């Protein structure tokens, strides 16, 4: 069974999509870290809201990556 161009293209597409979602998950981790560093410098009343939003963003990025891993 020789792989045709469609199969190779689909495997390449899956790899690139998973790589992109993985990179976005790393980006979400950096956002969470930046928010923690900012919270140490600035004392604001809305700090818990920002912390929750950045944590929720990281959880969503991880969830989407895992969902893509299962679907693709």
N, C-alpha and C positions, 0 to 999 in steps of 0.2 A: 504494500500500500504506500504509494508515494504521496506526500503531502502536496496539495495544490496551492495555488496562490491565495485562494480564499481562506483556507485554514491558517496559513502562515500570517496573513493579514489580520485575521481575527485574534490570533495569539498575540501578535504585536500590539493590537489595539487594547486587549485586556491588560497586558503588561504596562502600557503607557497610562491607562486609566488608573490602575492600582498604584503605580508610581506617583502619579499626580495627587491622588487622595492621601498617600503616605506623606508626601511633601507638605500637603495642607495640614495634616495632623501635627507635623513638626512645627509648622507655623502657628497653630493654635496653642501648642505648648509654649512657644516663645511669647505669645500674647499673655498667657497666664503668668509667666515669669516676669514680664515687664510690668504687669499690673501689680504684682507683689512688691517689686522694687519701688514703683511709684507710690504705693500705699505707705511704705516706710518713710518716704521723704515728705509726702503731703498728708496732712491730717484733714480730711474732708468728711462732711456728714454723709455723703452718698457713697462712701468707700465700700460698704457691704453690698450695695447694688452692683457696683462695678465688678467686685470679686465674684458675685454670683453669676453675672453675665459672662465673664471670661471663663468661669468654670463650666457653665452650661454650653458655651461655644466649644470647649475642648471635648466635652462628653458627646456633643452632636458630631464633631469631626471624627471621633473614634468610632461612634456608632455607624456613621455613613461609610467609613473605611471597612468595617467588619461586614456591613450589609453588601457592599460591592464585592468583597472577598467571597462571600457566600453565593451571590448571584452569578458573578462572572466565573 
